[in-house]
Structure formats: C-alpha cells, structure tokens
Amino acid sequence: MSNNFPKVSPDGLVKIDASATDFFRSFDRALDLACKNQIDDAIAEWKKAVGLNPEEAKAYFNLALAAELSARIALYEGRVSPR
C-alpha cells in the first residue's frame, strides 16, 4: 500500500510550506465536490490544484477524468451534439 503523504523529517515539522497545504486543501475539496456530483465545481478546483502544484500528476489525472465526465453528461443531456 502506498502512502500519499509527503515524507517529512522530524526537524521539517518546524515550518510547513503554505503552498503545499493549499494544494492538498484544494485537492481534497475537488475530491469532495466530485463525490457530490458537482463536477463543474470540481473541475474548477482541480484547475486550482494543478496551478498550485503543476508537478503533481494525480491532479492532472483527476482533472482529465472530471472533464471527460462533464463532457459525457453534456452529451447525454443534449447540451452538445456528437461529432
């Protein structure tokens, strides 16, 4: 089982990088929104997470999944037409 938490040395707890906490807060908020089927809001939050940490692949992956789901919902609801 993999651990998704960053490795922190004991002396590293003196200061926590604010941008890292902002990223994880945004990441968690996006997951919560997606679980509540608030896909457009989740997409906005994933974009924010990607902007906070562009090197985090999980944020890009989840953003892509949410965008795909949003497109499928729009197609199903008739808001867009198939190509």
Residue pairs with C-beta under 8 A, 6 or more apart in sequence:
6 20
19 52
19 53
20 53
22 52
23 49
23 52
23 53
23 56
23 59
26 45
26 48
26 49
26 52
27 49
27 56
27 58
27 59
29 45
30 42
30 45
30 46
30 48
30 49
30 62
30 66
31 42
31 62
33 39
33 41
33 42
33 45
34 42
34 62
34 66
39 66
39 69
39 70
39 73
40 70
42 66
43 63
43 66
43 67
43 70
46 59
46 62
46 63
46 66
47 63
49 56
49 59
49 63
50 56
50 59
50 60
50 63
53 59
71 80
74 80
75 81
75 82
